[in-house]
Amino acid sequence: MPKSISELEAIASQVRRDIVRQTHFAASGHPGGSLGCADFFTALYFRVLRHDPSFNMSAKGEDVFFLSNGHISPVWYSVLARSGYFNVEELATFRKIDSRLQGHPATHENLPGVRVASGSLGQGLSVAIGVALSKKLENDDHLVYALTGDGELQEGQIWEAAMFAAHYKVDNMIVTVDWNGQQIDGANDDVITLGDLEAKWVSFGWDVMHMDGNNMQDVVESLEAAKNKIGKGKPIVILMKTEMGYGVDFMTGTHKWHGVAPNEEQTKDALSQLEETLGDYPYPFAGQ
Amino acid sequence: MTLDQIQSTGKKATRDGFGDGLMKAARENSNIVGLCADLTGSLKMNAFQDAYPERFFQVGIAEANMMGIAAGLATAGKIPYTGTFANFSTGRVYDQIRQSIAYSHKNVKICASHAGLTLGEDGATHQILEDIGMMRMLPGMHVVVPCDYNQTVAATVAIAELYGPVYLRFGRPGWPIFTAEDQKFEIGKIQMLAQGSDVSIFACGHMVWHAVEAAKTLASEGVSCEVINVHTIKPLDETGILDSLSKTKCAVTVEEHQRNGGLGDAIAQLAVRKLPVPIEMVAVNDSFGESGKPTDLLAKYGLSPTDIVKATKEVLKRK
């Protein structure tokens, strides 16, 4: 039975708690973008993806997701743990020494669910295309999903990949852009404006969709609608409007929480706004 | 083998060896795919493209994207061979290789042509002399620099059988062929070309032939050179190199690369830890190249057989 919208919303609340608690306990990390994308990740891992948490690197015979903007690792780690890739307790090791949960996602420590390192921006779309090409060669009709940031679109490699995907008609891939309008130094428009983002992707030959990334109903419906565009000769991109920090009132409306962890008082405040639905993992964890 | 037995049987470019090796490897292994950044003819990948169009990806002038796509193809179980000039295979895409390939331990074969001064007339923008150093520094990267056409064919086939990232470096000009056509290429092992007792000459790539020529000149003057082809710079064959050093007690290293970071650095680092002996390095000394004919450039930048003879005499004085 696919999860209902209200069930997904309940999971997303727990995912947001996990994000706040991971970054607080690590005293570092990127809560803002993670919170904004919690609904998208929850919909993806608990409803949309046809995936196997026992984890095979090659992703043969299953859908696969790539996170290009690796700094929002807390949201990815939360959904990976909550959907069975590894124990939820391990979230307490985020950014600690000897952990598999590196600050930015990596394969080096063999964390199930991660297939390539990301963090240095602009690279994930190319990697996702490589897997999509392989799936075509193997006649595997499972899909490739990728998420990029919006500030990340300032990287040239993204547009190399965008051009390639249109030329090769990589139409078994759904890319989503987290369009929260913020990056480390401020608003995109103040740093380097993205201009007419829709027109850019259209001119590169992509099928462009829009979605409200903080409305679970819209996220689920849009991702389902995107699937209906598969196999039509064009790569698909969803411009996903999100609010950085969504779900925690004092973290929204500013870029300040891009890469700053909440202190104890702020954590208490944030958690009071997010219902515990699946049970918090314990921390301090195992001798820490 | 004795020095006299090492003879050139003709000339062919090592990049031709790559193209022919790729065809050979692709016939044996259907997981091999090829990617090229608008230099298919220069890399001699046309035959592969024609024979396996569905396994070949022309990525255009977008090397960063090529490295990322290769990492993705490798993730899914393919064995991607990327092809472009050495400059665009390394310096231009160092971060892509570092994060998406080396750190992520992807089975990508980075195949790099037109390395070094022997690229010739195109000049210093294209003559990379730092690539071995950059690739050597990456944890888990293999660095392979075959010496002639036959060896490049064999190396191109051999790297498919090894799981992990490989940097395969070769070049543009026709160059003497002197190794066996039916050789087995052993990654991580030195190739002993001629045994000797006075000095060890370690060389890689095109410079192995110059080392052979220099050793022949030195032999006529009564100097017994051990000529060793270090075609794998990483992982370095420490045992093979130390065995030779313990016999000759001095060494000359020869490479078409900067002195910083290359073969000489690798051998010196080993010697300094395990068996300190005098070493002279024949390499480009902290400068960029320039336009010109390959042989003229090698002479101007101190990489001719005469320079090797001179360095050998220097190192013998220091024994």
Interface residues (C-beta under 8 A of the other chain):
Chain A: M57 S58 A59 K60 A106 T107 H108 R115 V116 A117 S118 G119 S120 G122 Q123 G124 L125 S126 V127 A128 I129 G130 V131 A132 L133 S134 K135 L137 E138 G156 Q157 E160 A161 M163 F164 H167 Y168
Chain B: V33 E54 R55 F57 V59 G60 A62 A64 N65 M66 M67 G68 I69 A70 A71 G72 L73 A74 T75 A76 G77 K78 P80 D95 Q96 R98 Q99 S100 Y103 S104 H105 K106
